[in-house]
Amino acid sequence: MQSNERLFSKLSSKIAGDVLTDSASRGRYSTDASIYQMRPEAVVIPKSIEDIETAMGIARDEDTPVLPRGGGTSQCGQTVNRAIVLDTTRHLNRILDIDPDAFTARVQPGLVLDELNRALKPHGLWFPVDPSTASRCTLGGMAANNSSGGKSLRYGIMRDNVRAISALLPDGTRARFETTEPEPGPYCDLVSDMRALGRREADEIEARFPKVQRRVGGYNIDALTGPDVNMAHLLVGSEGTLACFTELELSLAPLPGEKVTGICHFPNFYAAMDAAQHLVTLTPQAVELVDATMIALGRDIPLFRKTIDAFVEGDPAALLLVEFAEGSAEANAAKLAALSQLMGDLGFAFTETGDRWGGVRPVTDNALQGAIAEFRKSGLNVMMSMKEAGKPISFVEDCAVALPDLAEYTQGLTEIFTRHGTTGTWYAHASVGCLHVRPVLNMRQDKDVKTMRAIAEEAFDLVKRYKGSHSGEHGDGIVRSEFHEKMYGPRIVTAFEEVKARFDPTGVMNPGKIVHAPAMDDRRYFRYGPDYAVPEFETALDWSAWPGSGGGFQGAVEMCNNNGACRKLKGGVMCPSFRATRTERDATRGRANTLRLAISGQLPGGLTSDAMAETMRYCVSCKACSRECPTGVDMARMKIEVLAARRKTNGLTLADRIVGYLPRYAPKAARFAGVMNLRNKIGPVRRLTEQLTGVSHRRDLPIWSSNPFGDGEAQDGDPQVLLFADVFNRYFDPENLRAALRVLRAAGLRVAVAQDGSGKSLECGRTFLAIGCVEEARAEARRVIDATRDAVARGVPVVGLEPSSILTFRDEFLALCPGPEAEALALATRTFEEFLSEQADLPLKPLASPIYVHGHCHQKAQDAVTPTLDLLKRIPGAQVFLIESGCCGMAGAFGYAPDTIDISLKMAELDLFPALAAAPEDAIVVADGTSCRHQIADGTPRRALHVARLLDLALDG
């Protein structure tokens, strides 16, 4: 304990960046996307190279290992260790130089690949190593792992595209690893020793190293042979065991031109694997596999369902996605024609049956090709979306063999799985004989761990028989390092050990990887170790779709496989808090890991701890993760459980009550609207109420209406639609509801406001869920279900204006009141635009101004933005644009609180505010969400309208 305190003290006093030593932070860095878990000694977020230098010096003094880490997406355990973790992603993420003429770029190690490619695009360039994790993996991590991607057939792997690496050696020496002859000194001596090793072992390397492109196991000592030795290539693939990278010089390539994809359908898996060797003769830039399991799982994920339906013909056993980019539409068309001819020559046709059924479905639409690519890139997460306790496990998943052997190899591996009572899921890089395959196992069970070991032994024997590589893409880590002697022989392993000893004689750099590794099945290093257990506990919501304690809450939390899709910085919405802070704590992954630690006794205080509350503090419950996380982690729903647990322990604050009980006091407050609205006009009152109410003095509160909407304003007989009047529009923006009524009636519809006859307005319970009052929310949900039951049974839709309210009927109600009645209501529920888009055309007149639409996060999460665009396009001559933005950041009370207002505004400043600033001055801004409209009003000169108001303005007559 004293040594830890001394370490913490030294790091905190000498490092300019953040030093994280608390249990929750260290726990969040204890895992990557592998099956392993090792709690680090501390986490350093360096602001400069000098911070890294200082941390490494302290590590030497304290005899503590060091682990450089990027996005933490490693699948073999490379980025877990009992070490000082150096996370370069927050600060050391700059592009240092782009030279378009020389086709080079210099970058810091924490730069995310997609960020580099966004900067390169205006130059007509890209970095052509394209792993599926491009949205969150870092260039430093890619180099350390020797990463590759779907287009390696044309562009090679990371080693082929790194020109030089600047690094800090374990003894503190700074060096630039490249082809240039070094000046005399310690680094020159190191280079001399490594070249001597290469000359000495050249014959053994030639005899032992597999002759396949996808060989990333061990150290790249083959780079030390021959006349032109680039020392950077020895560092590539070294997994942080030799040095800490500080800068990389990369080779760039021209952006591929227009591309096309041929979707080759096969009646059985063997036929697809056998065909791969023939398809590559057409020189595509990629040939990617998708098997029947991945198709079936993808169809269960809302994000991918439409895409799969658009490109899959019939019921194939396997697909090969063959991608061409030949520089012109004519050349691409010729390649697709040749592909169809080749598939026919191989005996496949859609008109055939049985083993001859198959063929090519050409895809030329760019948007669909992009969606297909995203689906394929999400293959790992799609496979991990299984809700059972067993999951597809990574340990033999990226072995590589020569293409002529691929069909026999995959059949042999399938037979191994069958012998051990499991199955494998297959996808990825058929073009280079590197298929990702994961047998389904439960790592909590000792028998399945033994099965994993047996499968690994037999699988690597099979790979060796075919002279393939046991590590073709994802590196060594803990999973494969111990098998190097089997694959390379003892002499090569001794050479690996010599490299490690020469670079790192004290073993400070990420020990236990590549050399001197523990057994891959040593459960002491597992995420689900021998003592892992989650005791039973009470939960507030229904989690029965998942296995495990807490009625299935455990299984829902453990769905997170740590692949880090929530760390992407652009595209979609997930995860707005991470985009604003760039901290692991504020990503969906960080929260899921903290929850897992809390329920399994690895976080003091568990769900009710302050550490857990702090982890959830910036979660805005946008629900983007429920759609965009391919494993379906719904952090917004999980946050409700944390809030409910803390409420039971700590009770409610006045600020909580003001938010949560708004529907209860709103009818009375509205009678004194003038008095209630004084707060916005008197500065001292604003500051005083900040202390009392938890509302920042920097924000205007919504204006209470002196004429709130009443249920009696619409009670048509035999209604064709039930209108749900939410508390926000009812008391603050009643003209939205009145406009909606006029629009619905203009469409010739009879409308009744949903009510239960009690005299109390129906409520969705959203405000109660926001403060953890689940029973109160459940009671409100029950009232709505009872009040609408008969109408729903008659087929009458229930329609609402506020997305966060009406979409609760399709989401949280199912967890609050599970059963057929809630399910029937969910099916009958529509947003205002969804409902109107299903109706006949409205009588609308042209509007002169362009229309810019900001979608509410809950609309995006339930794919309910497109109906808004479709509806607005019915306005004659309308120019409708979707603002490509993430969360607005207001998120109900989140944007009003003094301790979260700055993060709230920062979220809006990432995308939404710049997009509005760039829009034409006369643009009409549409935002259905009450919070969204207030954020836009507070942060920009714009004023947004609900779509109902705009349609009302556009009514013709």
Disulfide bonds with the S-S distance in Angstrom:
none
